[in-house]
Amino acid sequence: MTTSDNKYTWQQVEQGVWQRSVDEIEQAYAVLSKLYEGSGRMFFAITGHVSLSFDLVDSLDNGSDTRVDTALRNAWLTLRHNHPTIASQVKHSAGTNDFAKLYRTIPIVADQQAWLDQTFVKVSTHQTGSEWANSDPPAPELPTLFVITPPTTPQEENHPGLIRRDLVLRSPHDVIDGIGTLLLLGNLVKISSKAYNQGSSFKLPTFDDGSELDNMSPPFRVAANISKILTERQQQRLRHIAALKEQQLASDIPLLLIPWKQGEVVPGKHQRIALTLSQEKTSKLLHACSYVGVTVTHTFHAAIPIMMRDLQEKGPKQQKVRYVSYILRNERGNCTAPYNSAKHPAALYHSGSGTSLLVDMTIPAAGSYSTLDQQQAESQDFFRVLQEMKKFYNGVRDDLEHLQLVPYYWAAGTRQLPPAVEGPLAVPPPSAQPSVSISSLGIVDKIIPPKDGVISVSEPWVTGEELRNGLGFFLGTYRDQLCLSAAYNDAWHEKQEVEKYLEMCMGIVFKGLEPYIF
């Protein structure tokens, strides 16, 4: 028996308005956004970025800025038809304390124009898209594409037929996830290339017949064909996991924490910084990982607790500490067709690990090792942690019940909203136990083409707005270059500090794999 439950089916509730219930994943992000509403910012708001270069030297009309912007605008409207859920919103009902996802049709040209005017926004700035994304940009309730013309580079001055646009998507996380954002941007690149090439003959979709409604995305429960009823064994497993987490919380082993600047109680600006390796270094690193039998994600996740341990102050005695985190997995490959494809990017099709990822570390006593002993200890520790990471990731991958339990994992980790009150809720205080997580974006070239027609693509990335005092790392490769980036909030962390953390992780990975890098 599967979730063909009507509440997850898009239904018309009034003329031109369609609605369905949210599932557990959408609910989790909607609740977080509501809890932090009083900060004036949107928790985990998605920021997706891509930089496009239109090489128009050999095109039909040289250097046409207008044609470029028209192509982008037409592509965005086409995406609205192909993936209409990108124009949906999650609404909260104060009376019932429930959430629902709503979609409004745009059957006439005036409606389409109004949506474009609201969600296709040209930004006048002297910044690049990445710089603008760090300048506290708006986080609209309706997903919005911001189009930025970055400053002219020396390359462009010598190449007058080159036109650049940086695109920044801002969206609530309860509408789209990270991989979905990259899929959406990849589709946008392909349609923009076609729209530019065809010019005035490009055919826009028709919305007056409601044909876009066939493309509405269901929640994960439906896309992954999740059973409505748990078996007794699955219920027992969930109870066991809950008890295990309680036991872990009661442990007397201190948690390994990331340092943070105390004092502020309300989040400031979300920030992103990145380190990108050369193609040569990336190639050597990937070959070393393959030789050792691990993924690059295993490797960088292993570096995180080691980095955090090395930041701690050493005392007269060694101390045992525990790194606690989780893993996020893209589950699109486990969804049924067509939800396992780029046809449904505006959706939340990912999971978190049900059990916590635990790695025990030892902070050595001050002066406890000679230089040689320390090198041997560090090497052994790196490979111990690396194998623990591999075992945990592979355990989730090979768990035949994981997919069916995903909604229940999300539900167990979602906070309850208090009863409806006047005005926004009090903003949660910074965590007393901030940690560092990592999300893997994989080989982004498989999602966003590096080149399509006259368009060359660079700098694709995505983050969720960080309003807590922990850090979120992101890992991906594009054009054979590995990029490790970090999202942080400037109320509790400084740029130089987070740059140091990224560099430390890079150093730990290369030092640990040094015998296999050649």
QUISUL-V881619 format. One record per residue. N is the residue number from 1. RES is the residue in one letter. PSI is psi in degrees with one decimal (NA if undefined). Layout:
n: (N | N)
res: (RES | RES)
psi: (PSI | PSI)
//
This chain:
n: (1 | 2 | 3 | 4 | 5 | 6 | 7 | 8 | 9 | 10 | 11 | 12 | 13 | 14 | 15 | 16 | 17 | 18 | 19 | 20 | 21 | 22 | 23 | 24 | 25 | 26 | 27 | 28 | 29 | 30 | 31 | 32 | 33 | 34 | 35 | 36 | 37 | 38 | 39 | 40 | 41 | 42 | 43 | 44 | 45 | 46 | 47 | 48 | 49 | 50 | 51 | 52 | 53 | 54 | 55 | 56 | 57 | 58 | 59 | 60 | 61 | 62 | 63 | 64 | 65 | 66 | 67 | 68 | 69 | 70 | 71 | 72 | 73 | 74 | 75 | 76 | 77 | 78 | 79 | 80 | 81 | 82 | 83 | 84 | 85 | 86 | 87 | 88 | 89 | 90 | 91 | 92 | 93 | 94 | 95 | 96 | 97 | 98 | 99 | 100 | 101 | 102 | 103 | 104 | 105 | 106 | 107 | 108 | 109 | 110 | 111 | 112 | 113 | 114 | 115 | 116 | 117 | 118 | 119 | 120 | 121 | 122 | 123 | 124 | 125 | 126 | 127 | 128 | 129 | 130 | 131 | 132 | 133 | 134 | 135 | 136 | 137 | 138 | 139 | 140 | 141 | 142 | 143 | 144 | 145 | 146 | 147 | 148 | 149 | 150 | 151 | 152 | 153 | 154 | 155 | 156 | 157 | 158 | 159 | 160 | 161 | 162 | 163 | 164 | 165 | 166 | 167 | 168 | 169 | 170 | 171 | 172 | 173 | 174 | 175 | 176 | 177 | 178 | 179 | 180 | 181 | 182 | 183 | 184 | 185 | 186 | 187 | 188 | 189 | 190 | 191 | 192 | 193 | 194 | 195 | 196 | 197 | 198 | 199 | 200 | 201 | 202 | 203 | 204 | 205 | 206 | 207 | 208 | 209 | 210 | 211 | 212 | 213 | 214 | 215 | 216 | 217 | 218 | 219 | 220 | 221 | 222 | 223 | 224 | 225 | 226 | 227 | 228 | 229 | 230 | 231 | 232 | 233 | 234 | 235 | 236 | 237 | 238 | 239 | 240 | 241 | 242 | 243 | 244 | 245 | 246 | 247 | 248 | 249 | 250 | 251 | 252 | 253 | 254 | 255 | 256 | 257 | 258 | 259 | 260 | 261 | 262 | 263 | 264 | 265 | 266 | 267 | 268 | 269 | 270 | 271 | 272 | 273 | 274 | 275 | 276 | 277 | 278 | 279 | 280 | 281 | 282 | 283 | 284 | 285 | 286 | 287 | 288 | 289 | 290 | 291 | 292 | 293 | 294 | 295 | 296 | 297 | 298 | 299 | 300 | 301 | 302 | 303 | 304 | 305 | 306 | 307 | 308 | 309 | 310 | 311 | 312 | 313 | 314 | 315 | 316 | 317 | 318 | 319 | 320 | 321 | 322 | 323 | 324 | 325 | 326 | 327 | 328 | 329 | 330 | 331 | 332 | 333 | 334 | 335 | 336 | 337 | 338 | 339 | 340 | 341 | 342 | 343 | 344 | 345 | 346 | 347 | 348 | 349 | 350 | 351 | 352 | 353 | 354 | 355 | 356 | 357 | 358 | 359 | 360 | 361 | 362 | 363 | 364 | 365 | 366 | 367 | 368 | 369 | 370 | 371 | 372 | 373 | 374 | 375 | 376 | 377 | 378 | 379 | 380 | 381 | 382 | 383 | 384 | 385 | 386 | 387 | 388 | 389 | 390 | 391 | 392 | 393 | 394 | 395 | 396 | 397 | 398 | 399 | 400 | 401 | 402 | 403 | 404 | 405 | 406 | 407 | 408 | 409 | 410 | 411 | 412 | 413 | 414 | 415 | 416 | 417 | 418 | 419 | 420 | 421 | 422 | 423 | 424 | 425 | 426 | 427 | 428 | 429 | 430 | 431 | 432 | 433 | 434 | 435 | 436 | 437 | 438 | 439 | 440 | 441 | 442 | 443 | 444 | 445 | 446 | 447 | 448 | 449 | 450 | 451 | 452 | 453 | 454 | 455 | 456 | 457 | 458 | 459 | 460 | 461 | 462 | 463 | 464 | 465 | 466 | 467 | 468 | 469 | 470 | 471 | 472 | 473 | 474 | 475 | 476 | 477 | 478 | 479 | 480 | 481 | 482 | 483 | 484 | 485 | 486 | 487 | 488 | 489 | 490 | 491 | 492 | 493 | 494 | 495 | 496 | 497 | 498 | 499 | 500 | 501 | 502 | 503 | 504 | 505 | 506 | 507 | 508 | 509 | 510 | 511 | 512 | 513 | 514 | 515 | 516 | 517 | 518)
res: (M | T | T | S | D | N | K | Y | T | W | Q | Q | V | E | Q | G | V | W | Q | R | S | V | D | E | I | E | Q | A | Y | A | V | L | S | K | L | Y | E | G | S | G | R | M | F | F | A | I | T | G | H | V | S | L | S | F | D | L | V | D | S | L | D | N | G | S | D | T | R | V | D | T | A | L | R | N | A | W | L | T | L | R | H | N | H | P | T | I | A | S | Q | V | K | H | S | A | G | T | N | D | F | A | K | L | Y | R | T | I | P | I | V | A | D | Q | Q | A | W | L | D | Q | T | F | V | K | V | S | T | H | Q | T | G | S | E | W | A | N | S | D | P | P | A | P | E | L | P | T | L | F | V | I | T | P | P | T | T | P | Q | E | E | N | H | P | G | L | I | R | R | D | L | V | L | R | S | P | H | D | V | I | D | G | I | G | T | L | L | L | L | G | N | L | V | K | I | S | S | K | A | Y | N | Q | G | S | S | F | K | L | P | T | F | D | D | G | S | E | L | D | N | M | S | P | P | F | R | V | A | A | N | I | S | K | I | L | T | E | R | Q | Q | Q | R | L | R | H | I | A | A | L | K | E | Q | Q | L | A | S | D | I | P | L | L | L | I | P | W | K | Q | G | E | V | V | P | G | K | H | Q | R | I | A | L | T | L | S | Q | E | K | T | S | K | L | L | H | A | C | S | Y | V | G | V | T | V | T | H | T | F | H | A | A | I | P | I | M | M | R | D | L | Q | E | K | G | P | K | Q | Q | K | V | R | Y | V | S | Y | I | L | R | N | E | R | G | N | C | T | A | P | Y | N | S | A | K | H | P | A | A | L | Y | H | S | G | S | G | T | S | L | L | V | D | M | T | I | P | A | A | G | S | Y | S | T | L | D | Q | Q | Q | A | E | S | Q | D | F | F | R | V | L | Q | E | M | K | K | F | Y | N | G | V | R | D | D | L | E | H | L | Q | L | V | P | Y | Y | W | A | A | G | T | R | Q | L | P | P | A | V | E | G | P | L | A | V | P | P | P | S | A | Q | P | S | V | S | I | S | S | L | G | I | V | D | K | I | I | P | P | K | D | G | V | I | S | V | S | E | P | W | V | T | G | E | E | L | R | N | G | L | G | F | F | L | G | T | Y | R | D | Q | L | C | L | S | A | A | Y | N | D | A | W | H | E | K | Q | E | V | E | K | Y | L | E | M | C | M | G | I | V | F | K | G | L | E | P | Y | I | F)
psi: (129.0 | 172.5 | 71.9 | 13.4 | 132.1 | -26.3 | -20.5 | 3.1 | 134.4 | 125.1 | 144.1 | 124.8 | -20.0 | 173.9 | 117.7 | 4.4 | 125.9 | 150.4 | 149.5 | 164.8 | 153.7 | 154.1 | -172.0 | -34.6 | -48.4 | -39.1 | -41.7 | -46.2 | -34.9 | -39.3 | -45.1 | -42.8 | -40.5 | -40.8 | -33.9 | 8.2 | -36.2 | -13.6 | -11.2 | 5.6 | 164.4 | 114.6 | 131.5 | 22.0 | 132.4 | 133.8 | 116.2 | 139.7 | 143.3 | 142.4 | 127.6 | 137.5 | 120.0 | 111.5 | 102.0 | 10.5 | -42.7 | 11.5 | 176.7 | -38.7 | 110.8 | 131.1 | 38.0 | 97.6 | -40.3 | -42.0 | -36.7 | -50.4 | -35.2 | -41.1 | -43.1 | -42.6 | -43.2 | -36.3 | -39.6 | -41.4 | -37.6 | -39.5 | -35.4 | -36.0 | -42.7 | -34.3 | 68.3 | -20.3 | -16.4 | -14.9 | 14.5 | 165.6 | 147.7 | 123.6 | 142.3 | 134.7 | 112.3 | -33.1 | -44.0 | -11.6 | 28.4 | 165.8 | 148.6 | 150.9 | 127.6 | 149.0 | 132.0 | 130.3 | 161.1 | 72.3 | -22.4 | 161.0 | -37.2 | -37.6 | -42.4 | -41.1 | -41.1 | -41.2 | -42.4 | -43.4 | -32.0 | -34.1 | -6.7 | 97.9 | 117.4 | 129.7 | 129.2 | 113.0 | 161.6 | 16.1 | 161.6 | 171.0 | -41.3 | -39.2 | -42.3 | -37.0 | -21.3 | 4.4 | 29.6 | 54.7 | 162.4 | 152.4 | 82.7 | 152.0 | -26.6 | 124.3 | 132.1 | 137.7 | 118.5 | 130.4 | 119.7 | 133.3 | 105.5 | 164.6 | 148.4 | 134.9 | 161.8 | -33.4 | -40.6 | -35.1 | -33.4 | -2.9 | 77.1 | -16.6 | 6.9 | 122.5 | 130.6 | 144.9 | 132.0 | 129.1 | 131.9 | 115.4 | 129.2 | 127.3 | 147.3 | 145.4 | -17.3 | 2.1 | -36.3 | 150.0 | -175.2 | -52.8 | -36.5 | -38.0 | -44.5 | -40.2 | -41.9 | -44.7 | -36.2 | -43.6 | -37.0 | -40.8 | -46.5 | -43.1 | -37.5 | -40.1 | -44.4 | -42.6 | -37.6 | -45.0 | -39.4 | -20.3 | -131.2 | -14.3 | -3.3 | 130.1 | 117.6 | 151.2 | 160.0 | 126.5 | -9.9 | -15.0 | 4.8 | 18.7 | -22.5 | -19.9 | -24.8 | -18.7 | 5.9 | 137.7 | 133.7 | 169.1 | 171.5 | -40.4 | -42.3 | -44.2 | -34.7 | 4.8 | 50.0 | 133.3 | 142.8 | -24.0 | 128.4 | 145.2 | 164.2 | -37.9 | -42.4 | -38.6 | -41.6 | -39.8 | -42.9 | -40.0 | -38.5 | -42.5 | -42.5 | -42.3 | -37.5 | -40.7 | -38.6 | -41.4 | -40.3 | -38.9 | -31.9 | -3.7 | 146.2 | 7.2 | 122.2 | 145.4 | 145.8 | 118.4 | 153.3 | 134.4 | 146.8 | 152.4 | 113.8 | 158.7 | -54.0 | 145.1 | -13.3 | 135.2 | 148.0 | -138.5 | 135.1 | 137.8 | 152.9 | 135.0 | 159.0 | 150.0 | 128.9 | 129.3 | 155.8 | 164.2 | -37.7 | -48.1 | -38.1 | -45.3 | -45.3 | -40.3 | -44.1 | -38.7 | -39.3 | -43.0 | -43.8 | -40.6 | -40.5 | -19.1 | 32.5 | 166.4 | 163.5 | -28.5 | -45.0 | -43.9 | -47.7 | -30.2 | -34.4 | -32.9 | -25.9 | -53.7 | -31.2 | -44.0 | -46.1 | -39.4 | -41.3 | -15.9 | -15.1 | 151.7 | 133.3 | 136.6 | -171.8 | -21.0 | 151.8 | 152.5 | 135.4 | 133.3 | 164.9 | 126.4 | 127.0 | 126.4 | -155.9 | 173.4 | 147.6 | 138.9 | 134.8 | 121.6 | 11.2 | -36.5 | -17.7 | 2.3 | 161.0 | 155.0 | 141.8 | 11.2 | -6.4 | 16.1 | -179.4 | 2.7 | -14.8 | 65.8 | -32.4 | 69.7 | 168.6 | 90.4 | 65.1 | 165.5 | 163.0 | 156.5 | 138.4 | -45.0 | 157.4 | 146.1 | 114.2 | 131.4 | 119.5 | 134.8 | 159.5 | 122.7 | 113.4 | 155.3 | 152.6 | 128.5 | 22.8 | -14.7 | 146.8 | 169.1 | -44.3 | -44.2 | -38.3 | -40.3 | -42.2 | -41.8 | -41.2 | -40.9 | -45.2 | -41.2 | -41.3 | -48.0 | -30.0 | -49.7 | -39.3 | -43.5 | -34.2 | -40.5 | -47.9 | -44.0 | -42.0 | -48.4 | -46.2 | -30.2 | -41.6 | -43.2 | -40.5 | -0.1 | 110.8 | -19.9 | -6.5 | -48.2 | -44.1 | -24.0 | -7.2 | -50.1 | -34.3 | -32.1 | -44.9 | -43.7 | -39.2 | -28.5 | 3.5 | 127.8 | 151.3 | 134.6 | 141.2 | 163.9 | 154.6 | 131.9 | 162.4 | 132.9 | 175.9 | 156.5 | 159.8 | 134.0 | 130.7 | 142.0 | 163.5 | 149.4 | 144.6 | -8.0 | 58.8 | 138.0 | -167.4 | 127.3 | 170.9 | 139.0 | 132.9 | 126.7 | -9.2 | -153.4 | 101.3 | -22.9 | -28.5 | -15.2 | -44.9 | 117.8 | 132.2 | -25.0 | 137.5 | 108.8 | -124.9 | -3.2 | 126.9 | 140.3 | 140.8 | 166.1 | 49.9 | 129.7 | 165.3 | 144.4 | 164.1 | 137.7 | 119.0 | 110.3 | 10.1 | 179.1 | 7.0 | -172.6 | 144.6 | 118.9 | 150.1 | 141.2 | 131.6 | 164.4 | 145.3 | 134.9 | 39.9 | 24.9 | 127.0 | 136.8 | 125.6 | 119.9 | 166.0 | 139.8 | 133.9 | 168.4 | 130.4 | -1.8 | -25.7 | -7.8 | 148.9 | 153.2 | -47.9 | -35.0 | -47.0 | -35.3 | -41.1 | -40.2 | -42.1 | -43.8 | -37.8 | -43.2 | -42.7 | -45.6 | -41.6 | -42.8 | -48.4 | -35.3 | -40.9 | -37.6 | 6.0 | -41.8 | -17.4 | 4.4 | 112.9 | NA)
//
